[in-house]
Amino acid sequence: MATRITDVHGHPSCRLHFWWMLCAVFVHLEETCSSLEFVWNSSGFGLFFNHEQIRTMSRVKRRTTHPPYWHVLKNNQRDDEKISSDNLCFVREVIQDKYKNKSPIKGSDLDIEKTVWDPKTKRSGVIARNIGVQHMWEKDGKKVICTVLHVLDNHVVRYVPPEEYAKSVIGTKMFKNRKPLGCLVVGAEAANPDRFTRQYCSLFDEVGLLPKKRLARFIVTPNAALPPCTPLTAGHFVIGQAVDVYGKTIDYGFQGVVKRWGFKGGPASHGATKFHRRGGTIGTGRDKARVWPGQKMPGHMGSERRFNRGLKIVRINMKYNIIYVKGTVPGPTNSIVQIFDTILPRRRFTEAPPHPTYFPPEDGTLPQEDIWDSSLHVFGSPSISV
């Protein structure tokens, strides 16, 4: 027999029936939706969204100004206490004693297992600095815009095998529906340990390297794994190779629609009042009545992480570790970029590259200092042959 809901006088109560039905709806939502939380207290009902819900919408924040939460705190906090000159000298002596016997191992001294290269091999990349743009000319007189990239003092910090990397935060998402691969952590630009925290410096204790300013992660196949302390130079790539460059674009801040999207704007005169650089209407109406996702409006411009794929290497300077690529790369001058083998199917390797990386010849002979592409005109060489 069904229970009848009544008030204190025995009459049927619509108010109590409403609260009873509302409570049943909230309980059903709590059981079916993992992203909802139902709370009951003395003040009444409460419905809260769980902060750990997975967002699949496009209207989310694309750029962040802080590192991920799983990264170790890097920069050391400044103290207001002044250190005396004697204590400062003592700290420097301790650092020198700790790192004086720790030096990167030379390539010829590393025990690297010889593996066979195949077209499906994914090699490591390098960290470089964009130092500007330089014009070069081909033999037929055509001018070519090249970006100059300086490969910093790159060293392998750690290799994470596929079984271990597939269980990490990034590996779980990356290899959800495909075969897992290994991860190679590469560091660049050695710096003074005083600038970093103890937790960050501990990442390099087992390796025997000074703390690096920059760290990057490269996905590699098991046959391209490298042991720690392995140096990576500009010889890692070859002339004529196509590479992908990854970096952060120039940050322009908050911009209007004319600069951000290339809108024409309003007329300069003839009745235009305060409408010279505005976007105009966005199309209101009874069917729309809202701002559609992806609407071109004023907002933050730049500071996006982008790939430039298929850039050809036209010149390599082995002495100064400089790579010249044909075209432009994302980011302003003096920005940090990552260079690795291209993933474009028609521009991949057809012959075996330096695998797993380049090492100087064991007989001690010096490699060619400056290597040019055959299509470029080398200034200083005779242009007329008899």
C-alpha positions as CSV (number, residue, x, y, z in Angstrom):
1,M,0.0,0.0,0.0
2,A,1.4,3.4,-1.0
3,T,2.2,5.9,1.7
4,R,0.1,9.1,1.7
5,I,1.9,12.4,2.2
6,T,-0.1,14.7,4.5
7,D,0.5,17.8,6.6
8,V,0.0,18.3,10.3
9,H,-3.8,18.5,9.8
10,G,-4.1,15.3,7.8
11,H,-4.7,17.0,4.5
12,P,-2.7,16.1,1.3
13,S,0.3,18.3,1.1
14,C,1.6,19.4,-2.3
15,R,4.7,21.1,-0.8
16,L,5.9,18.0,1.0
17,H,5.2,16.0,-2.2
18,F,7.4,18.4,-4.2
19,W,10.3,18.2,-1.7
20,W,10.0,14.4,-1.7
21,M,10.2,14.2,-5.5
22,L,13.1,16.7,-5.6
23,C,15.1,14.7,-3.1
24,A,14.5,11.5,-5.2
25,V,15.8,13.4,-8.3
26,F,19.0,14.5,-6.5
27,V,19.7,11.0,-5.3
28,H,19.3,9.6,-8.8
29,L,21.7,12.3,-10.2
30,E,24.3,11.4,-7.5
31,E,24.1,7.7,-8.3
32,T,24.3,8.2,-12.1
33,C,26.6,11.2,-12.5
34,S,30.1,10.9,-11.1
35,S,30.8,14.6,-11.6
36,L,27.9,15.7,-9.3
37,E,27.9,15.9,-5.5
38,F,24.6,16.1,-3.5
39,V,24.8,17.7,0.0
40,W,22.1,18.0,2.6
41,N,22.6,20.2,5.7
42,S,20.5,22.2,8.1
43,S,20.2,25.1,5.6
44,G,18.7,23.0,2.9
45,F,19.8,21.2,-0.3
46,G,23.1,21.7,-2.2
47,L,24.2,20.6,-5.6
48,F,27.9,20.9,-6.5
49,F,29.9,20.0,-9.5
50,N,33.0,17.9,-8.8
51,H,36.2,19.8,-9.6
52,E,37.8,16.6,-11.1
53,Q,35.3,16.3,-13.9
54,I,36.6,15.8,-17.4
55,R,36.0,18.7,-19.7
56,T,35.4,17.8,-23.3
57,M,34.1,21.2,-24.5
58,S,36.1,23.5,-26.7
59,R,35.5,26.6,-24.6
60,V,38.2,25.9,-22.1
61,K,41.5,27.7,-21.4
62,R,44.0,26.9,-24.1
63,R,47.1,28.5,-22.6
64,T,48.4,28.3,-19.0
65,T,50.9,30.6,-17.3
66,H,52.1,28.0,-14.7
67,P,53.7,24.6,-15.1
68,P,51.7,21.4,-14.5
69,Y,51.1,20.4,-10.9
70,W,53.2,17.2,-11.3
71,H,56.4,19.1,-12.1
72,V,58.9,19.7,-9.4
73,L,59.3,23.3,-8.2
74,K,62.2,24.6,-10.3
75,N,63.3,28.1,-9.4
76,N,64.7,28.9,-5.9
77,Q,62.8,31.5,-3.9
78,R,64.7,34.6,-3.1
79,D,65.4,35.4,0.6
80,D,65.6,38.8,2.1
81,E,68.5,37.7,4.3
82,K,71.8,39.0,3.0
83,I,74.6,36.5,2.8
84,S,78.1,37.6,3.8
85,S,81.0,37.4,1.4
86,D,82.6,34.6,3.5
87,N,79.5,32.5,3.5
88,L,79.1,33.0,-0.2
89,C,82.6,31.8,-0.9
90,F,82.0,28.8,1.3
91,V,78.8,27.9,-0.6
92,R,80.7,28.2,-3.9
93,E,83.5,25.9,-2.7
94,V,80.9,23.3,-1.6
95,I,79.3,23.4,-5.0
96,Q,82.7,23.1,-6.8
97,D,83.6,20.1,-4.6
98,K,80.3,18.4,-5.4
99,Y,80.4,18.8,-9.1
100,K,84.1,18.9,-10.0
101,N,84.3,15.2,-10.7
102,K,81.0,15.1,-12.6
103,S,81.4,15.7,-16.2
104,P,79.5,14.5,-19.3
105,I,80.8,11.3,-20.7
106,K,82.2,11.5,-24.2
107,G,80.3,9.7,-27.0
108,S,83.2,7.3,-27.6
109,D,83.2,6.2,-24.0
110,L,79.5,5.3,-23.9
111,D,78.4,1.7,-24.0
112,I,75.6,1.9,-26.5
113,E,74.0,-1.2,-27.9
114,K,74.2,-1.3,-31.7
115,T,70.7,-1.5,-33.2
116,V,69.4,-1.6,-36.7
117,W,67.5,1.4,-38.1
118,D,64.2,0.9,-39.9
119,P,61.7,3.4,-41.3
120,K,59.4,3.1,-38.3
121,T,62.2,4.2,-35.9
122,K,61.5,7.3,-33.8
123,R,64.7,9.0,-32.8
124,S,65.3,11.6,-30.1
125,G,65.1,15.4,-30.8
126,V,67.2,18.3,-29.6
127,I,66.6,21.6,-27.8
128,A,67.7,24.7,-29.7
129,R,67.5,28.5,-29.5
130,N,66.2,30.6,-32.3
131,I,68.9,33.2,-32.8
132,G,67.4,35.0,-35.9
133,V,66.7,34.9,-39.6
134,Q,69.3,35.0,-42.4
135,H,68.9,35.2,-46.1
136,M,70.7,32.7,-48.3
137,W,70.8,32.3,-52.1
138,E,70.5,29.3,-54.3
139,K,72.7,28.8,-57.3
140,D,70.0,30.1,-59.7
141,G,69.9,33.4,-57.8
142,K,66.7,32.7,-55.8
143,K,66.7,34.2,-52.3
144,V,65.8,31.8,-49.5
145,I,64.7,32.8,-46.0
146,C,66.4,30.6,-43.4
147,T,66.1,30.5,-39.6
148,V,69.2,30.0,-37.6
149,L,68.9,27.6,-34.7
150,H,71.6,27.1,-32.1
151,V,71.7,23.6,-30.6
152,L,72.5,24.1,-26.9
153,D,74.6,21.7,-24.7
154,N,72.0,18.9,-24.9
155,H,72.5,15.8,-22.8
156,V,70.3,12.8,-22.1
157,V,69.0,13.0,-18.5
158,R,66.9,9.9,-18.2
159,Y,65.3,7.1,-20.3
160,V,61.9,5.9,-19.2
161,P,61.0,2.4,-20.7
162,P,57.6,1.9,-22.4
163,E,56.2,-0.2,-19.5
164,E,56.9,2.5,-17.0
165,Y,56.0,5.5,-19.1
166,A,52.6,4.0,-20.1
167,K,51.6,4.3,-16.4
168,S,52.4,8.0,-16.1
169,V,49.9,10.8,-16.3
170,I,50.8,11.7,-19.9
171,G,51.5,8.2,-21.0
172,T,48.1,7.0,-19.9
173,K,46.4,9.5,-22.2
174,M,48.9,9.2,-25.1
175,F,49.0,5.4,-25.4
176,K,45.4,4.6,-24.5
177,N,44.6,2.8,-27.8
178,R,48.1,2.1,-29.2
179,K,51.3,0.4,-28.4
180,P,53.3,2.3,-25.8
181,L,56.8,3.7,-26.5
182,G,59.6,4.9,-24.4
183,C,60.4,8.5,-23.3
184,L,63.8,10.2,-23.4
185,V,64.3,13.3,-21.2
186,V,66.8,15.7,-22.6
187,G,68.2,18.7,-20.8
188,A,70.0,21.8,-22.1
189,E,71.8,24.9,-20.8
190,A,73.7,23.9,-17.6
191,A,73.4,26.6,-14.9
192,N,74.5,27.4,-11.3
193,P,72.8,25.0,-8.8
194,D,72.1,28.0,-6.5
195,R,69.3,29.1,-8.9
196,F,67.3,25.9,-8.4
197,T,65.6,24.1,-5.6
198,R,66.9,21.0,-3.9
199,Q,64.1,18.9,-5.4
200,Y,65.0,20.1,-8.9
201,C,68.7,19.5,-8.5
202,S,68.0,16.0,-7.2
203,L,66.8,15.0,-10.7
204,F,70.4,15.3,-12.0
205,D,72.2,13.6,-9.0
206,E,72.1,10.1,-10.5
207,V,73.2,11.4,-13.9
208,G,76.2,13.3,-12.8
209,L,75.3,16.6,-14.7
210,L,74.9,20.1,-13.6
211,P,71.2,21.2,-13.4
212,K,69.8,22.2,-16.7
213,K,67.6,25.2,-17.4
214,R,65.5,23.5,-20.0
215,L,64.0,20.0,-20.1
216,A,62.2,18.3,-22.9
217,R,60.5,15.0,-23.4
218,F,60.8,13.0,-26.7
219,I,59.0,9.8,-27.5
220,V,61.4,7.2,-28.9
221,T,61.2,3.6,-30.0
222,P,63.2,1.1,-27.9
223,N,65.9,0.7,-30.6
224,A,66.6,4.5,-30.4
225,A,67.1,4.7,-26.6
226,L,70.2,6.4,-25.3
227,P,71.9,6.1,-21.9
228,P,72.2,9.1,-19.6
229,C,74.9,11.7,-20.2
230,T,74.8,11.1,-23.9
231,P,75.6,14.4,-25.7
232,L,73.4,15.5,-28.6
233,T,74.8,17.9,-31.2
234,A,73.9,19.4,-34.5
235,G,75.3,16.3,-36.2
236,H,72.2,14.5,-35.0
237,F,70.6,15.7,-38.3
238,V,71.9,15.6,-41.9
239,I,71.7,18.0,-44.8
240,G,68.5,17.8,-46.9
241,Q,66.6,16.2,-44.0
242,A,63.0,17.4,-43.2
243,V,62.4,18.2,-39.6
244,D,59.5,19.4,-37.4
245,V,60.1,22.4,-35.1
246,Y,57.9,22.9,-32.0
247,G,57.7,26.1,-30.1
248,K,55.5,28.8,-28.6
249,T,54.3,31.6,-30.9
250,I,54.9,35.4,-30.2
251,D,52.7,36.7,-27.4
252,Y,50.8,39.8,-28.5
253,G,48.5,40.1,-25.5
254,F,44.9,41.2,-25.8
255,Q,44.1,42.4,-29.3
256,G,41.1,43.6,-31.3
257,V,39.5,41.9,-34.3
258,V,41.4,43.9,-36.8
259,K,44.8,42.7,-35.7
260,R,43.7,39.3,-34.4
261,W,41.5,38.2,-37.2
262,G,42.2,40.7,-40.0
263,F,38.8,42.3,-40.0
264,K,38.4,45.3,-42.3
265,G,36.7,47.5,-39.7
266,G,34.4,50.5,-40.4
267,P,34.9,53.5,-42.6
268,A,37.3,56.2,-41.6
269,S,34.7,59.0,-42.1
270,H,31.3,59.6,-43.7
271,G,29.1,58.9,-40.8
272,A,31.2,56.4,-38.9
273,T,31.2,57.3,-35.2
274,K,33.3,55.2,-32.9
275,F,33.1,52.3,-35.3
276,H,36.5,52.4,-37.0
277,R,38.1,49.2,-35.7
278,R,35.1,47.4,-34.3
279,G,33.8,44.0,-35.3
280,G,30.2,44.8,-35.6
281,T,27.3,42.6,-35.0
282,I,27.8,38.9,-34.3
283,G,24.3,37.9,-35.6
284,T,21.7,37.9,-32.9
285,G,18.2,36.5,-33.3
286,R,15.5,34.2,-31.9
287,D,17.2,31.1,-33.2
288,K,20.8,32.0,-32.1
289,A,20.3,34.2,-29.1
290,R,23.8,33.4,-27.8
291,V,27.5,33.5,-28.8
292,W,28.4,30.5,-30.8
293,P,31.7,28.7,-29.9
294,G,34.5,29.8,-32.1
295,Q,33.1,33.3,-32.8
296,K,35.9,35.6,-33.9
297,M,36.0,38.3,-31.3
298,P,38.7,40.3,-29.4
299,G,40.9,38.3,-27.1
300,H,44.3,37.0,-26.3
301,M,46.5,36.7,-29.4
302,G,49.6,34.5,-29.6
303,S,51.4,32.5,-27.0
304,E,50.2,29.3,-28.6
305,R,52.2,26.1,-28.9
306,R,52.6,25.3,-32.6
307,F,54.4,22.9,-35.0
308,N,56.1,23.8,-38.2
309,R,56.5,20.6,-40.1
310,G,58.6,19.6,-43.1
311,L,61.3,22.3,-42.8
312,K,64.4,21.4,-44.9
313,I,67.9,21.6,-43.4
314,V,70.1,23.5,-45.8
315,R,73.2,24.1,-43.7
316,I,74.9,22.7,-40.6
317,N,77.9,24.3,-38.8
318,M,79.5,21.5,-36.7
319,K,81.9,23.8,-34.9
320,Y,79.3,26.1,-33.3
321,N,76.3,23.6,-33.4
322,I,74.2,25.7,-35.6
323,I,71.4,24.5,-37.9
324,Y,69.9,26.5,-40.8
325,V,66.4,25.5,-41.7
326,K,64.5,26.7,-44.8
327,G,61.5,28.8,-43.6
328,T,60.3,30.2,-40.3
329,V,59.7,28.6,-36.9
330,P,57.2,29.6,-34.2
331,G,58.4,32.0,-31.6
332,P,60.3,35.3,-31.4
333,T,64.1,35.7,-31.5
334,N,65.9,34.1,-28.6
335,S,63.1,31.7,-27.9
336,I,63.5,28.0,-27.2
337,V,62.3,25.4,-29.7
338,Q,62.5,21.6,-30.1
339,I,63.7,20.0,-33.3
340,F,63.0,16.4,-34.3
341,D,62.5,14.2,-37.3
342,T,59.4,15.0,-39.3
343,I,56.3,12.8,-39.2
344,L,55.2,13.7,-42.7
345,P,54.9,10.4,-44.6
346,R,56.3,11.7,-47.9
347,R,59.3,13.5,-46.3
348,R,60.6,10.9,-44.0
349,F,64.0,9.3,-44.1
350,T,64.7,7.0,-47.0
351,E,68.3,6.2,-45.9
352,A,69.6,5.4,-42.5
353,P,70.5,8.6,-40.5
354,P,73.0,8.8,-37.6
355,H,71.5,6.1,-35.4
356,P,70.7,6.4,-32.6
357,T,72.7,9.7,-32.7
358,Y,75.9,11.2,-34.1
359,F,79.3,10.5,-32.4
360,P,82.7,11.9,-33.5
361,P,84.9,9.4,-35.4
362,E,86.8,7.1,-33.2
363,D,90.1,7.7,-35.1
364,G,90.1,11.3,-33.9
365,T,89.6,12.9,-37.3
366,L,87.7,16.1,-37.3
367,P,84.4,16.3,-39.2
368,Q,83.7,18.9,-41.9
369,E,83.2,22.2,-40.1
370,D,80.6,23.8,-42.4
371,I,78.2,21.6,-44.5
372,W,76.1,23.2,-47.2
373,D,73.2,21.9,-49.3
374,S,74.1,21.3,-52.9
375,S,71.4,23.8,-54.1
376,L,72.9,26.8,-52.2
377,H,75.6,29.1,-53.4
378,V,78.6,29.1,-51.0
379,F,80.0,32.6,-50.7
380,G,83.8,32.6,-51.0
381,S,83.8,29.8,-53.5
382,P,84.6,30.6,-57.2
383,S,81.4,31.3,-59.1
384,I,83.1,31.0,-62.5
385,S,84.9,27.9,-63.6
386,V,87.2,27.8,-66.6
